[in-house]
């Protein structure tokens, strides 16, 4: 695949998840357009981010062929697929602002709607503090909120049940013998997401139905964290739907 | 095992889940004491219950060796383990009323805290109507509520991620190659629950930690229902933690 023929894909967000997708997609031959709120500010940073990721300019130098731009410019550059790696609390607002650039395109959303810092009467202690509250939860989902806010965009909720390093390298767990899920209103969009997952190495992708099922996927965050802590932080694992 | 030496175990609730456990336990040689709110009323019913289960007196006639009694009498009869099959909305109240009968014993709780009939701005339609709301959810769990209400009882949340017919017959799915979870404050109580699960046929039981992790297990209800609907209602399935 030469660069002029490469499929253009956008990844919004420069955190660990966004980096995992951007690096994998570049390796697969995609022309990767990464979006960030303020590219100059992102490139000016010289310290690791709050999750300990190295400064983005340094990461970018190690990953040639990836373009950093604004959210809107990256989304506009995508041929078909935009991946949302913006944090859950800011996703609806940031995506609504660039809705026009994504009209008719597929938006794969993996954000967890964590509301950090919300006080709880009964906190769930973890080694890093407490589990953040989900908002929305159960009676709505971030996936649905995004779909309602961007009716001209084909939203697919996926990836969210896994660490993003495992999403892009599924065969590192059980030889890939575990399950990934897609949820959304548009069948073709879910097919496009499934093809991308197949390129990542997934062989079992289960279509859960409409975007309303994003509730189940987002609420899996609690069980995902509990399993991860039970196995030992950093132990890779997957969840296989046996049937 | 003769009847006089049999371990006495209590199952609270006469619905489909309670029946599955009672029948399995009787088959395993336990002396099974089933508890219900009003035994006379339960035995007087001649119509199927709202889930289509046959009248209890008829079921009981087909399952000799099972004793029906009040919640308190059944719980008091148990040597060590009481299984809570009371519906989520009524569990805390019904169990609090019989706390003394369970002091020092293990209570395995599999109830989902569904609040049926709660109106939602964004309902989740299903073939049977809508998904019921979870209450509590995310910032608390029914498992924790029960443990707080009954401090002298060793609460273990388990079974809840599965249909109870599969819980008692795990090998009907993937030869048993899927995962069951236990959560609770008391290590010996989780050991007792795990031994019961082993007798049921489970080979992979994962201890998630304290009772707070019941949140993850209860919130899995959404994904469990979504997977079940995606595979086709009634298709048995399990979830395996691949690691």
Interface residues (C-beta under 8 A of the other chain):
Chain A: X120 X121 X122 X124 X125 X133 X134 X137 X138 X139 X140 X144 X173 X174 X177 X178 X183 X206 X207 X208 X209 X212 X213 X215 X216 X217 X219 X220 X222 X223 X224 X225 X226 X227 X229 X230 X231 X235 X236 X237 X238 X239 X240 X241 X242 X243
Chain B: X120 X121 X122 X124 X125 X133 X134 X137 X138 X139 X140 X144 X173 X174 X177 X178 X183 X206 X207 X208 X209 X212 X213 X215 X216 X217 X219 X220 X222 X223 X224 X225 X226 X227 X229 X230 X231 X235 X236 X237 X238 X239 X240 X241 X242 X243
